[in-house]
């Protein structure tokens, strides 16, 4: 089999484009009529977010919503009741510290349900992980006993509490 530069570029997805010009993978979230409400809610929570386009369906109601969350593209499709969200796919919220964890957790879980270890489902059924950046240093501590105590504390939590996890890592009772 022989290939030339043009056929190879087609296979790899525009190999000659600059990285900024290449298309990106965009998650599409399937809703049963609440896509615009969900997109507006998410955009209100996160910086660098916007509703970019709304395409009406045949009945005039929003069918496809293109939006940006924290600089990343997303789509919401009002596709009907055939499919439901589950925990097999979740969105991870990077947090700078406990204040961010508290703020995002409270907003996202309102009307939804808490899960374990920083997981929750929002009122639309979308699964989220609200994770402080400091979690990695606690769970990846070079001292396996400290890391183990931090993990054990986290497994008892719903919303991540860095103060409790640090105390546990240090050997204090939670």
C-alpha positions as CSV (number, residue, x, y, z in Angstrom):
1,X,0.0,0.0,0.0
2,X,1.3,3.4,-0.8
3,X,0.2,6.8,0.6
4,X,1.1,10.3,-0.3
5,X,1.1,13.3,2.1
6,X,-2.5,14.3,1.3
7,X,-3.9,10.8,2.0
8,X,-1.9,10.6,5.2
9,X,-3.2,14.0,6.4
10,X,-6.7,12.9,5.8
11,X,-6.2,9.8,8.0
12,X,-4.6,11.6,10.8
13,X,-7.0,14.5,10.8
14,X,-5.4,17.5,9.1
15,X,-1.8,16.9,10.0
16,X,-0.8,20.1,8.3
17,X,-2.9,22.4,10.5
18,X,-1.4,24.3,13.5
19,X,-2.6,22.9,16.8
20,X,-4.8,26.0,17.4
21,X,-6.6,25.4,14.1
22,X,-7.3,21.6,14.6
23,X,-10.7,20.6,15.6
24,X,-11.1,19.2,19.2
25,X,-13.1,16.4,20.6
26,X,-16.3,18.0,22.1
27,X,-18.5,16.2,24.6
28,X,-22.1,16.1,23.8
29,X,-24.5,15.7,26.7
30,X,-27.9,14.2,26.0
31,X,-30.8,15.8,27.8
32,X,-34.6,15.2,27.8
33,X,-35.5,18.8,27.2
34,X,-33.4,20.5,29.8
35,X,-30.2,21.1,27.7
36,X,-30.5,24.9,27.6
37,X,-31.3,25.1,31.3
38,X,-28.3,22.9,32.1
39,X,-26.0,24.9,29.9
40,X,-27.1,28.2,31.3
41,X,-26.6,26.8,34.9
42,X,-23.1,25.5,34.1
43,X,-22.1,28.7,32.4
44,X,-23.2,30.7,35.4
45,X,-20.9,28.6,37.7
46,X,-17.6,28.5,35.8
47,X,-15.2,31.2,34.6
48,X,-14.4,31.5,30.9
49,X,-17.8,30.1,30.0
50,X,-20.5,31.1,27.5
51,X,-23.5,29.9,25.5
52,X,-22.2,30.1,22.0
53,X,-25.2,28.9,19.8
54,X,-28.7,27.6,20.2
55,X,-30.2,25.6,17.3
56,X,-34.0,25.2,17.4
57,X,-35.6,21.8,16.6
58,X,-38.6,21.4,14.3
59,X,-41.0,22.6,17.1
60,X,-39.0,25.7,17.7
61,X,-37.6,24.6,21.1
62,X,-33.9,24.4,21.7
63,X,-32.5,21.2,20.2
64,X,-28.7,21.7,20.2
65,X,-26.9,24.1,22.5
66,X,-23.2,24.8,21.9
67,X,-21.4,26.2,25.0
68,X,-18.0,26.7,26.5
69,X,-17.1,25.7,30.1
70,X,-13.7,27.0,31.4
71,X,-12.5,27.4,27.8
72,X,-13.6,23.9,26.7
73,X,-16.3,23.3,24.1
74,X,-19.4,21.3,24.9
75,X,-22.7,20.5,23.3
76,X,-26.1,19.8,24.9
77,X,-28.7,17.9,22.8
78,X,-32.3,17.8,23.8
79,X,-32.7,14.3,22.4
80,X,-35.6,12.9,24.4
81,X,-36.0,10.4,27.2
82,X,-34.3,7.4,25.5
83,X,-30.9,7.8,27.3
84,X,-30.0,8.7,30.8
85,X,-26.7,9.9,32.4
86,X,-24.8,7.5,34.7
87,X,-21.5,7.5,36.6
88,X,-19.7,5.8,33.7
89,X,-18.9,9.4,32.5
90,X,-18.3,12.3,34.8
91,X,-17.0,15.8,34.5
92,X,-14.0,16.7,36.8
93,X,-14.0,20.2,38.4
94,X,-10.5,21.3,39.2
95,X,-10.5,23.3,42.4
96,X,-7.7,25.5,43.8
97,X,-8.6,24.8,47.4
98,X,-11.3,24.1,49.9
99,X,-13.2,27.3,49.2
100,X,-13.5,26.3,45.5
101,X,-14.6,22.8,46.6
102,X,-17.2,24.1,48.9
103,X,-18.6,26.6,46.3
104,X,-18.8,24.2,43.4
105,X,-20.0,21.3,45.5
106,X,-22.9,23.4,47.0
107,X,-24.0,24.7,43.6
108,X,-23.8,21.5,41.7
109,X,-25.4,19.2,44.3
110,X,-28.3,21.6,44.9
111,X,-31.3,19.5,43.7
112,X,-29.1,16.6,42.9
113,X,-27.5,13.9,45.1
114,X,-24.2,13.4,46.9
115,X,-21.9,10.6,46.1
116,X,-18.7,9.3,47.7
117,X,-15.2,10.7,47.5
118,X,-16.1,14.0,45.8
119,X,-18.6,12.6,43.4
120,X,-22.1,14.0,42.9
121,X,-25.0,14.1,40.5
122,X,-26.5,17.5,39.7
123,X,-30.2,18.1,39.3
124,X,-29.9,17.2,35.6
125,X,-28.4,13.8,36.4
126,X,-24.9,14.7,35.2
127,X,-22.1,13.2,37.3
128,X,-19.3,15.4,38.6
129,X,-16.1,15.0,40.6
130,X,-15.3,18.1,42.6
131,X,-11.5,17.7,43.3
132,X,-9.0,20.0,45.0
133,X,-5.6,20.1,43.3
134,X,-4.0,19.2,46.7
135,X,-5.7,15.8,46.6
136,X,-2.9,14.3,44.5
137,X,-0.2,15.3,47.0
138,X,-2.1,13.7,49.9
139,X,-3.0,10.5,48.1
140,X,0.5,10.3,46.5
141,X,2.5,11.0,49.6
142,X,5.8,9.2,49.5
143,X,5.1,7.8,53.0
144,X,2.7,4.9,52.3
145,X,1.2,5.1,55.8
146,X,0.4,8.8,55.4
147,X,-1.1,8.2,52.0
148,X,-3.1,5.3,53.4
149,X,-4.5,7.4,56.2
150,X,-5.5,10.1,53.7
151,X,-7.2,7.5,51.5
152,X,-9.1,6.0,54.5
153,X,-10.3,9.4,55.5
154,X,-11.4,10.2,51.9
155,X,-13.4,7.0,51.6
156,X,-15.6,8.2,54.6
157,X,-16.4,11.5,52.8
158,X,-18.9,12.8,50.4
159,X,-17.5,16.3,49.7
160,X,-13.7,16.3,50.0
161,X,-12.5,18.0,53.1
162,X,-8.8,18.8,52.9
163,X,-8.4,19.8,56.6
164,X,-9.8,16.4,57.7
165,X,-7.7,14.5,55.1
166,X,-4.5,16.4,56.2
167,X,-5.2,15.6,59.9
168,X,-5.7,12.0,59.0
169,X,-2.5,11.8,57.0
170,X,-0.7,13.3,60.0
171,X,-2.1,10.6,62.3
172,X,-4.8,12.7,64.0
173,X,-8.2,11.0,64.5
174,X,-10.8,12.3,62.1
